[in-house]
């Protein structure tokens, strides 16, 4: 039994390595950075250093294909958005050597491109959205929009590129700067409140749900929206039904997480985005009893798995290094937050990275963080990998 997983410097991939490795599966982990924390897990059987998939996608693909052609790898799991896109474009080529449990490129794009997602999301509540086709459209949108609004890149993850505008002048300015870096963005109404949920799912090749898990976001960084730094397992039938409806409409296969925000104006969940891959808070689902990496592995090998719809509620998890630390430092109410922030132990509390049984990845993460503590570019990199 063997698997190859990319993006070894991310939290979710560390969770995948630990999940599969603990079950006797030989896990090869790949990354473009020598000090990727997943390389230092005791469950990492082999390290694969590949070229940057962003800087040289063709060379990256050739390196992976060469690796797969020389080894007997049962399942290949591409993780980050950029790598997922790269592999899905060449899915037939990679499938000659191993099982790759991801959808085809066109389906991946329905989830990655927020404008395409909304076209599929018929009947699912979502923010009022403007989808300009050219930059000059922003003048008309600026006059029609109800403020505040959110400017979102169509292709992004986490909080990258997201801006908030309180009036027409800010909207035009942020729209132009975002368009220069990310392409023409969407403009959405701002949903007030801070009640956020993630619905994680696994679907088989017939787009039938084989596992689900719901978590509520307690803290996040950046404070205005980004990866969760503290969250808890919950259950909400409406959210599961809405997530199921959306992913089935896409014809999804594999894992994905659908994010919702509760709108306090009407009490309804509004669709925020789809993460068409393993998500940053993956280890919470595993801790609560839904082992998505192993279920995906078994599905890839055996064709399908038995449904896994039960999990423990009230399980909590923190992204301490360095998400929750950043949340605390950015908080305007530190005195109120201190008691809960300093509660490092609880019977139902675990951590994304720290594990007493596998401590080296946390140490590497800490050393990497201290090494680049003054580098804005490195912290942006860290959160795009979250």
MIZA-341700 format. One line per 2 residues: number of its first residue (from 0); their letters; for each residue x, z, y of C-alpha. Coordinates in nm, 2 decimals. Example, Ala and Ser with C-alpha at 12.3 -4.5 7.8 and 13.67 -1.06 7.14 Angstrom:
REM MIZA-341700
0 = AS = 1.23:0.78:-0.45  1.37:0.71:-0.11
REM end
This chain:
REM MIZA-341700
0 = XX = 0.00:0.00:0.00  0.15:-0.10:0.34
2 = XX = 0.05:-0.17:0.69  0.20:-0.30:1.02
4 = XX = 0.08:-0.18:1.35  0.19:-0.28:1.70
6 = XX = 0.23:-0.07:2.02  0.41:0.23:1.87
8 = XX = 0.44:0.39:2.21  0.07:0.45:2.26
10 = XX = -0.14:0.75:2.16  -0.38:0.56:1.94
12 = XX = -0.10:0.40:1.74  0.06:0.74:1.68
14 = XX = -0.28:0.85:1.54  -0.29:0.54:1.32
16 = XX = 0.06:0.60:1.19  -0.02:0.96:1.10
18 = XX = -0.36:0.87:0.95  -0.23:0.60:0.72
20 = XX = 0.11:0.76:0.64  -0.05:1.09:0.53
22 = XX = -0.24:0.89:0.27  0.07:0.74:0.12
24 = XX = 0.05:0.40:0.30  0.39:0.27:0.41
26 = XX = 0.35:0.21:0.78  0.58:-0.02:0.97
28 = XX = 0.54:0.03:1.35  0.64:-0.22:1.61
30 = XX = 0.71:-0.20:1.98  0.92:-0.37:2.25
32 = XX = 1.08:-0.03:2.35  1.35:0.14:2.15
34 = XX = 1.22:0.49:2.24  0.86:0.43:2.14
36 = XX = 0.73:0.77:2.03  0.56:0.64:1.72
38 = XX = 0.90:0.54:1.58  0.99:0.91:1.56
40 = XX = 0.69:1.01:1.35  0.78:1.13:1.00
42 = XX = 0.51:0.89:0.88  0.68:0.58:1.02
44 = XX = 0.84:0.41:0.72  1.00:0.13:0.92
46 = XX = 1.06:0.04:1.29  1.02:-0.32:1.42
48 = XX = 1.16:-0.39:1.76  1.01:-0.71:1.90
50 = XX = 1.03:-0.91:2.23  0.79:-0.82:2.51
52 = XX = 0.46:-0.99:2.43  0.39:-1.01:2.80
54 = XX = 0.72:-1.17:2.90  0.75:-1.40:2.60
56 = XX = 0.44:-1.44:2.39  0.58:-1.72:2.18
58 = XX = 0.90:-1.54:2.08  0.69:-1.23:2.01
60 = XX = 0.47:-1.42:1.77  0.77:-1.58:1.60
62 = XX = 0.93:-1.24:1.54  0.62:-1.10:1.39
64 = XX = 0.56:-1.40:1.17  0.91:-1.39:1.04
66 = XX = 0.88:-1.02:0.96  0.55:-1.07:0.78
68 = XX = 0.68:-1.36:0.58  0.97:-1.15:0.44
70 = XX = 0.77:-0.84:0.35  0.46:-0.76:0.15
72 = XX = 0.23:-0.62:0.42  -0.13:-0.56:0.31
74 = XX = -0.29:-0.51:0.66  -0.17:-0.60:1.01
76 = XX = -0.33:-0.41:1.30  -0.26:-0.55:1.65
78 = XX = -0.37:-0.29:1.91  -0.31:-0.35:2.28
80 = XX = -0.53:-0.59:2.47  -0.25:-0.84:2.53
82 = XX = -0.13:-0.84:2.17  -0.49:-0.85:2.04
84 = XX = -0.55:-1.17:2.25  -0.22:-1.32:2.13
86 = XX = -0.28:-1.26:1.76  -0.65:-1.37:1.78
88 = XX = -0.54:-1.70:1.92  -0.33:-1.75:1.61
90 = XX = -0.54:-1.57:1.36  -0.53:-1.84:1.09
92 = XX = -0.15:-1.85:1.11  -0.11:-1.47:1.07
94 = XX = -0.38:-1.45:0.80  -0.16:-1.66:0.57
96 = XX = 0.07:-1.36:0.52  -0.16:-1.06:0.55
98 = XX = -0.51:-0.93:0.62  -0.58:-0.90:1.00
100 = XX = -0.91:-0.71:1.06  -1.00:-0.84:1.40
102 = XX = -1.25:-1.09:1.53  -1.16:-1.45:1.63
104 = XX = -1.05:-1.52:1.98  -1.39:-1.63:2.12
106 = XX = -1.54:-1.30:2.01  -1.25:-1.09:2.14
108 = XX = -1.30:-1.26:2.48  -1.67:-1.15:2.48
110 = XX = -1.55:-0.79:2.49  -1.24:-0.83:2.70
112 = XX = -1.38:-1.04:2.98  -1.63:-0.82:3.16
114 = XX = -1.83:-1.11:3.29  -1.88:-1.24:2.93
116 = XX = -1.97:-0.90:2.81  -2.26:-0.87:3.06
118 = XX = -2.39:-1.21:2.95  -2.42:-1.07:2.60
120 = XX = -2.56:-0.74:2.71  -2.92:-0.85:2.76
122 = XX = -3.16:-0.56:2.75  -2.87:-0.30:2.78
124 = XX = -2.88:-0.11:3.11  -2.57:-0.19:3.33
126 = XX = -2.46:-0.18:3.69  -2.59:-0.45:3.93
128 = XX = -2.31:-0.70:3.91  -2.19:-0.99:4.13
130 = XX = -1.98:-1.25:3.94  -1.82:-1.48:4.21
132 = XX = -1.69:-1.81:4.09  -1.45:-1.86:4.39
134 = XX = -1.28:-1.64:4.65  -1.50:-1.76:4.93
136 = XX = -1.81:-1.62:4.76  -1.71:-1.27:4.87
138 = XX = -1.84:-1.33:5.23  -2.20:-1.37:5.10
140 = XX = -2.16:-1.08:4.85  -2.03:-0.85:5.13
142 = XX = -2.35:-0.90:5.32  -2.58:-0.85:5.02
144 = XX = -2.41:-0.56:4.85  -2.53:-0.20:4.87
146 = XX = -2.24:0.03:4.92  -2.03:0.18:4.78
148 = XX = -1.93:-0.08:4.53  -1.66:-0.12:4.26
150 = XX = -1.42:-0.41:4.24  -1.31:-0.47:3.88
152 = XX = -1.07:-0.72:3.72  -1.25:-0.92:3.46
154 = XX = -0.96:-0.87:3.22  -0.81:-0.52:3.23
156 = XX = -0.81:-0.18:3.05  -0.83:0.18:3.17
158 = XX = -0.83:0.20:3.55  -0.59:-0.09:3.62
160 = XX = -0.69:-0.29:3.93  -1.01:-0.10:4.00
162 = XX = -1.09:-0.04:4.37  -1.38:0.12:4.55
164 = XX = -1.52:-0.01:4.87  -1.75:0.18:5.11
166 = XX = -1.83:-0.11:5.35  -1.80:-0.49:5.38
168 = XX = -1.45:-0.48:5.54  -1.31:-0.27:5.26
170 = XX = -1.48:-0.50:5.00  -1.33:-0.82:5.14
172 = XX = -0.98:-0.66:5.17  -0.98:-0.51:4.82
174 = XX = -1.14:-0.82:4.67  -0.86:-1.05:4.80
176 = XX = -0.58:-0.82:4.70  -0.73:-0.78:4.35
178 = XX = -0.78:-1.15:4.31  -0.42:-1.22:4.40
180 = XX = -0.30:-1.00:4.12  -0.57:-1.02:3.85
182 = XX = -0.77:-1.33:3.93  -1.12:-1.33:4.07
184 = XX = -1.28:-0.99:4.00  -1.64:-0.87:3.95
186 = XX = -1.82:-0.66:4.22  -2.05:-0.39:4.08
188 = XX = -2.27:-0.12:4.22  -2.12:0.22:4.20
190 = XX = -2.28:0.45:3.95  -2.27:0.81:4.09
192 = XX = -2.20:1.12:3.88  -1.93:1.18:3.63
194 = XX = -2.11:1.20:3.29  -1.92:0.96:3.07
196 = XX = -1.94:0.88:2.70  -1.76:0.67:2.45
198 = XX = -1.92:0.52:2.14  -1.66:0.43:1.88
200 = XX = -1.76:0.20:1.60  -1.65:0.01:1.29
202 = XX = -1.84:-0.30:1.18  -1.79:-0.52:0.87
204 = XX = -1.78:-0.90:0.86  -2.16:-0.91:0.87
206 = XX = -2.16:-0.71:1.19  -2.31:-0.41:1.01
208 = XX = -2.21:-0.07:1.14  -2.00:0.12:0.89
210 = XX = -1.89:0.41:1.11  -1.97:0.56:1.45
212 = XX = -1.85:0.85:1.66  -1.95:0.97:2.01
214 = XX = -1.75:1.17:2.25  -1.82:1.31:2.60
216 = XX = -1.55:1.29:2.86  -1.47:1.63:3.03
218 = XX = -1.17:1.53:3.23  -0.99:1.21:3.32
220 = XX = -0.70:1.06:3.52  -0.72:0.91:3.77
222 = XX = -1.00:1.13:3.89  -1.20:0.83:4.00
224 = XX = -1.19:0.68:3.66  -0.94:0.62:3.38
226 = XX = -0.83:0.74:3.04  -1.00:1.07:2.93
228 = XX = -0.76:1.37:2.93  -1.00:1.62:2.77
230 = XX = -1.31:1.53:2.56  -1.55:1.67:2.30
232 = XX = -1.74:1.53:2.00  -2.11:1.50:2.05
234 = XX = -2.40:1.29:1.92  -2.65:1.08:2.11
236 = XX = -2.88:0.84:1.92  -2.96:0.63:2.22
238 = XX = -2.59:0.57:2.29  -2.53:0.48:1.93
240 = XX = -2.83:0.24:1.93  -2.71:0.07:2.25
242 = XX = -2.35:0.03:2.13  -2.48:-0.11:1.80
244 = XX = -2.70:-0.36:1.98  -2.42:-0.48:2.20
246 = XX = -2.16:-0.52:1.93  -2.40:-0.69:1.68
248 = XX = -2.49:-0.93:1.96  -2.12:-1.02:1.99
250 = XX = -2.09:-1.07:1.61  -1.82:-0.80:1.61
252 = XX = -1.58:-0.73:1.32  -1.35:-0.43:1.31
254 = XX = -1.32:-0.14:1.56  -1.43:-0.11:1.92
256 = XX = -1.54:0.15:2.17  -1.83:0.10:2.41
258 = XX = -1.82:0.32:2.73  -2.13:0.44:2.91
260 = XX = -2.20:0.64:3.22  -2.52:0.84:3.28
262 = XX = -2.68:0.74:3.60  -2.83:1.05:3.76
264 = XX = -3.07:0.84:3.96  -3.27:0.75:3.66
266 = XX = -3.11:0.95:3.37  -3.02:0.63:3.19
268 = XX = -2.68:0.53:3.03  -2.53:0.23:3.20
270 = XX = -2.28:0.01:3.02  -1.93:0.03:3.18
272 = XX = -1.71:-0.17:2.94  -1.60:-0.25:2.59
274 = XX = -1.26:-0.16:2.45  -1.22:-0.42:2.17
276 = XX = -0.95:-0.23:1.99  -0.84:0.12:1.89
278 = XX = -0.90:0.35:2.19  -0.68:0.62:2.35
280 = XX = -0.89:0.91:2.22  -0.88:0.78:1.86
282 = XX = -0.73:1.10:1.72  -1.04:1.30:1.83
284 = XX = -1.26:1.10:1.59  -1.01:1.16:1.31
286 = XX = -1.01:1.53:1.38  -1.39:1.54:1.37
288 = XX = -1.41:1.36:1.04  -1.43:0.99:1.11
290 = XX = -1.09:0.84:1.00  -1.12:0.50:1.17
292 = XX = -0.77:0.37:1.08  -0.81:0.44:0.71
294 = XX = -1.16:0.30:0.71  -1.04:-0.02:0.87
296 = XX = -0.75:-0.04:0.63  -0.98:0.00:0.33
298 = XX = -1.22:-0.25:0.47  -0.94:-0.50:0.52
300 = XX = -0.82:-0.45:0.16  -1.15:-0.41:-0.02
302 = XX = -1.39:-0.62:0.19  -1.62:-0.33:0.29
304 = XX = -1.65:0.05:0.29  -1.93:0.30:0.25
306 = XX = -2.09:0.41:0.58  -1.94:0.72:0.75
308 = XX = -2.20:0.85:0.99  -2.14:1.23:0.97
310 = XX = -1.88:1.42:1.18  -1.83:1.76:1.33
312 = XX = -1.97:1.83:1.67  -1.80:2.04:1.94
314 = XX = -1.44:1.93:1.84  -1.22:1.91:2.15
316 = XX = -0.90:1.73:2.22  -0.65:1.70:2.51
318 = XX = -0.42:1.43:2.63  -0.18:1.69:2.77
320 = XX = 0.14:1.48:2.80  0.08:1.37:3.07
322 = XX = -0.28:1.30:3.13  -0.43:1.65:3.16
324 = XX = -0.12:1.76:3.36  -0.18:1.48:3.61
326 = XX = -0.55:1.56:3.63  -0.46:1.92:3.72
328 = XX = -0.21:1.82:3.98  -0.46:1.58:4.14
330 = XX = -0.75:1.82:4.13  -0.89:1.96:4.46
332 = XX = -1.01:2.27:4.29  -0.70:2.40:4.09
334 = XX = -0.79:2.77:4.11  -1.12:2.71:3.94
336 = XX = -0.96:2.48:3.68  -0.66:2.71:3.60
338 = XX = -0.84:2.94:3.33  -0.95:2.64:3.13
340 = XX = -0.63:2.44:3.18  -0.42:2.72:3.05
342 = XX = -0.63:2.76:2.74  -0.38:2.59:2.51
344 = XX = -0.52:2.72:2.18  -0.88:2.71:2.04
346 = XX = -1.01:2.69:1.69  -1.16:2.35:1.75
348 = XX = -0.89:2.22:1.99  -0.62:1.97:1.90
350 = XX = -0.39:1.73:2.10  -0.35:1.35:2.11
352 = XX = 0.03:1.37:2.07  0.14:1.72:1.98
354 = XX = 0.13:1.81:1.61  0.31:2.11:1.46
356 = XX = 0.35:1.91:1.14  0.49:1.60:1.32
358 = XX = 0.65:1.73:1.64  0.92:1.47:1.72
360 = XX = 0.68:1.21:1.89  0.57:1.48:2.15
362 = XX = 0.94:1.56:2.22  1.02:1.20:2.27
364 = XX = 0.71:1.16:2.50  0.83:1.46:2.71
366 = XX = 1.18:1.33:2.74  1.06:0.98:2.83
368 = XX = 0.84:1.13:3.09  1.12:1.34:3.24
370 = XX = 1.35:1.04:3.24  1.11:0.83:3.45
372 = XX = 0.95:1.11:3.65  1.02:0.94:3.98
374 = XX = 0.93:0.59:3.86  0.58:0.47:3.97
376 = XX = 0.62:0.16:3.76  0.68:0.37:3.45
378 = XX = 0.37:0.59:3.50  0.16:0.28:3.55
380 = XX = 0.31:0.15:3.22  0.23:0.48:3.05
382 = XX = -0.14:0.47:3.15  -0.18:0.11:3.06
384 = XX = -0.06:0.21:2.71  -0.29:0.51:2.70
REM end
